[in-house]
């Protein structure tokens, strides 16, 4: 418990200074908060070592600065790649069928939806779905059967609603 109390005191004494420095560096409070939180989380993971340093706050600041530099490097590399390859190609809008299917999937129970997606959209076998969801194969088969029946009813209703102007 002593380690936790020591870390809590360390955090309380320096977190505002680290946050202010990260805010000055990034110009974005949300980013500064994330960087500060991540740096202190890493300090806690290594607290038995970090606590022995002459200036543990300097270690936290170094970690936060490196995290910020890494973010900038990734952003810069992303911009460079986009300039080199051009903007992504235009992605066509989803078809009416896809929109209807997603809307119908949202209306069925989670367990049935997961079984349907894993089996029919991801191409897993019933045994693989059972392993993935941690359920017996018979349960997965029942979920698939009930899910397909529910989807059929929902998709039939949405098709009728689109065809009939009075629905």
GITAFEN-V822585 format. One record per helix or strand of 3 or more residues. SS is the DSSP state (A for helix, B for strand). FROM is the first residue (numbers start at 1). TO is the last residue. If there is no record, write none. Layout:
BEGIN
{{SS,FROM,TO} {SS,FROM,TO}}
END
This chain:
BEGIN
{{A,2,26} {A,29,45} {A,47,50} {A,56,85} {A,96,107} {A,110,121} {A,126,133} {A,137,163}}
END
